[in-house]
Amino acid sequence: MAKVKITQVRSTIKRPERQKRTIQALGLGKINRSVEVELNPQIQGMIRTVNHLITVTEL
């Protein structure tokens, strides 16, 4: 599987609880925090859910 770098670029203030929990599950929580994860179907679904709050870069 490919690895991707996910960076949070927008705040979760005034967002639905589901989006806040998805950000937490990805290992984010603060703006400009980044994580590197293996791209699998579960992560792809999380990315799709909060794509307006993050940027994704392939490694």
C-alpha positions in Angstrom: 0.0 0.0 0.0 1.0 3.6 -0.6 1.8 6.0 2.2 0.2 9.5 2.4 0.9 12.5 4.4 -2.2 14.1 5.9 -2.0 17.7 7.2 -4.8 19.5 9.0 -5.3 23.0 7.5 -8.6 24.1 9.0 -10.1 24.1 12.5 -12.8 21.8 13.8 -14.5 24.5 15.7 -18.3 24.6 14.7 -18.0 21.2 12.9 -20.2 18.2 13.5 -19.1 15.8 16.2 -18.5 13.1 13.6 -15.9 15.2 11.8 -14.2 16.1 15.0 -13.9 12.4 15.9 -12.6 11.5 12.4 -9.8 14.1 12.8 -8.9 12.6 16.2 -8.9 9.1 14.7 -6.5 10.2 12.0 -4.1 11.4 14.7 -4.6 15.1 14.1 -6.3 17.8 16.2 -4.3 21.0 15.7 -3.8 23.1 12.6 -0.6 22.3 10.7 -0.2 18.9 12.4 0.8 16.1 10.0 0.7 12.4 10.1 2.0 9.7 7.7 -0.3 6.7 7.3 -0.7 3.7 5.0 -3.5 4.3 2.5 -6.2 1.7 2.9 -10.0 1.7 2.3 -10.7 2.8 5.9 -8.3 5.8 5.7 -9.6 6.7 2.3 -13.1 6.9 3.8 -11.9 9.1 6.7 -10.1 11.4 4.2 -13.3 11.7 2.1 -15.3 12.6 5.3 -13.0 15.5 6.3 -11.4 16.5 2.9 -12.4 20.2 3.4 -10.3 20.3 6.6 -7.1 18.6 5.4 -4.6 18.3 2.6 -3.3 15.0 1.4 0.1 14.4 -0.2 1.4 11.1 -1.6 4.8 10.0 -0.5 
